Amino acid sequence: MTLLPIWAEQVKYLIGIFAILNPLGTIPIYLSMMTDRRPEVMHRTALKASVAVAVILTLAVWVGDALLSFFGIGIPAFRIAGGLLVLIIAVAMFGARTSPARHTDAEQAAAEAKEDIAVVPLAIPLLAGPGAISLTIVDAHQLSSLADKAVFSLGIVWVAGIVWLVLRLAEPIGERLGTGGLNIATRVMGLILAAMAVQFMADGMLELFPGWSH
């Protein structure tokens, strides 16, 4: 843990989670999935997706360490693997693209044919995909007490609320920002994620090979 106060650390973690969820970058895909659907259906889908995101990431906070222990995976190795995955997603975001790690063309085609896309593929893997889950597990591992994890979980619910608001207002936001504005936002989020991914991998390497720090 760094010397920053715990609340400042948690704010930093939540910014990273919001960046990898990237609801603004999801707007074009979301609207394409919602083509010809009634406004009430779109609003209900946005709500269900945001609730699913909150549930998925909150579960990652509380059971992530146990899952890693069950599979015999150490946090240093998971930091490196998670950092690499986040970096791949960030590089795709630099090009204002959706990484295949989050959403594939086949999933897009299947989603357009589905009646209810809120949980799959919108919540997972498009929003709370492997990268977001990995990031949440690594962040939660840094929290030493149950109270800190509870506060972090509330922060995740708050972030999911922002995701709901963005999806709820997807059409006016998309019209106001346009393709260029959404792409700029995606690239900024990608830059934040790339820096976090490099830090994750560096920390993991130093934990695995402490002699490298000398």
N, C-alpha and C positions, 0 to 999 in steps of 0.2 A: 504494500500500500504506500502511496506517496504521502508527502507531508501536507497535501491539500486537505481541508476539512472534508468529512465524509459527505456532506451535502453537495460540496463542489464536485467531488468525484462522481456522485450519482447523477448530477446534472450532465456531466461529461458523458457518462454512459448512455443516458437517455437521448442526448443529441446524436450519438453514434447509431443508436437503434432507429431513431427517426430517419436518419440518413439512409440506412440500408433498407428500411421499409419503402422509402421514396414514393409516397403516395402521389406527389405531383407528377412524377414520371410514369406512374401507373394510369393516369387519367386517359391517355389515348387508347390504351388497351381496354380499359374498363368500358369506355364509351363504345368501342367497336363490339365488345361482347353484349352490350345492352341495346344494340340497334333494334329499333322498332318495338321496344318494350315500354310499357306504360310508366309514367313517372312514379306511381306508387310502388311498382315492382322494383324500380331502380333504387328508391329510397329504402325499401325493405332489404334489398341486397346489400346496400352500403352498411346498414346497421348490423346485419348478420355477419358480414365479413369482418367488421371492426371488433365485434364481440369475439369472434373466432381467433383473431389476431391476439387479443388480450389473453384469452384462455391458453393458447399455444405457448406464448412467451412467458406467461406466469408459471406454467408447468415447467418450462425450461429452467426458471429460477430455482424451483424447489426440488426438482428431481434430476437436474443435469449432473450434479456431482455423483449421485448414486448410480446413474447410467454409466458414467465413465468408469467408476469403480467396478461395476459388474463386468464390463468388458476389459478390465485391466489396462485402461488408457490413462496415462498420467497427464496432468494439466500442461506441463511444458510441451509435450507432443501435440496435445490438442490445440494449444496456442498456435503452434506452427501450422498445423493443418487448417485450423479455422482462419488464421491470417491469410494463408494462401488462397482459400476459397473466397474470402472477402475481397482480396486484391483482384481476383479474376472478375468478380462482379463490378468492382470499382473501375477497372479498365474498360469494361463494356459501357459503363455509364459515361466515361470520358467521350465516347463516340455517340452518346445519346441513344444507346441501344440497350435492349434487355438481354442480360446474359442467359445462355441456355441453362445455367445453374438455377435460374429462377423460373424460367418459362420457355417452353419450346414451341415450335410451329405446330407440332402435332397436338399439344395441349391447347393451343389457341383454337385450332379447328374443332377439337372435341368440345371446348367450352361454348363455342357459338351454336352448337347443336343441343346443348343442355338447357333444361328448363330453369334449374337453380344452380348458379355458379358461385354462390356466396362463399362457401367453405372451400370447395375444390373447383377450379384452380385459383380463385381470387385470393382467399385468405392464405392458403398454402397450395402451391409454392410461390405464387406471384408476390405476395407481400411478406408473410412470415415464412420464408423459405429456409433452406439449410444455412445460408449465410447469417440471417437474422437469429436463428436458433443458436448457432455456434457463438455468435457475438454475445448473446444474452447469457449463455452458460459461462463463458470466460469472465464476463463482468460480474456475474453473481458470485463466482468463486472468490472474488476479491473482498466480499462483504463478510465480516467476521461474526456478526450476531444475527439472531432471528429478527430482531427489530429492524436492522438495516435492510434485510431481505424483504421484510414486510413493506417498508417505505419504498424500496425499489419496485416492488410489485404494484404498489399504488401509482408510481410514476409510469409504469408500463401501461396501466389502465388509462392514465391521462394521455399518453402518446396515442393509444388506440382511439381515444376520443377525437384527437386531431385527425387521425386517419378517416374516421367516420365523417367529420366535418368536410374534409377535402373531397371525399367521394360523394357526399350529399350535394356539394356544390360543384361537382365535376364539370357540368355543362357551362355555367357562367365563368368558372375559372379558366377552362379551356378556351373559351371565346375571348376572354380578356387578355390572357397571356399569349395565346397563339402558340404555334409550334416552336418558334424561336425562344419564347420565354420559358416554356416547359423544358426545352433542351438545355438552356442556361442553368436552370435550377437543378437539373439532373447532373450536369457536369460539376457544379459546386458540391453537391452531395457526394459525387464520385471522388473528388479531391479529398474531402474529409475522410472518407472511407479508406482511400489509399494510404493516407498517413497513419490511420489507426491500424491497418493491416500490417504495414511495415513494422510498427511498434510492437504489435503482437508477436510477429515472427522473431524480432530481435530479442524480446524478453524470453521467449521460449528457448531460443538458442543459448542464451546466457544461463538459463536454468539447467539445461541439459549439459552444457559445457562451461561450468563456472570459471575454469582457467582462462577462458577467452577474455575475461574482463580485466586481466592484469596486463 
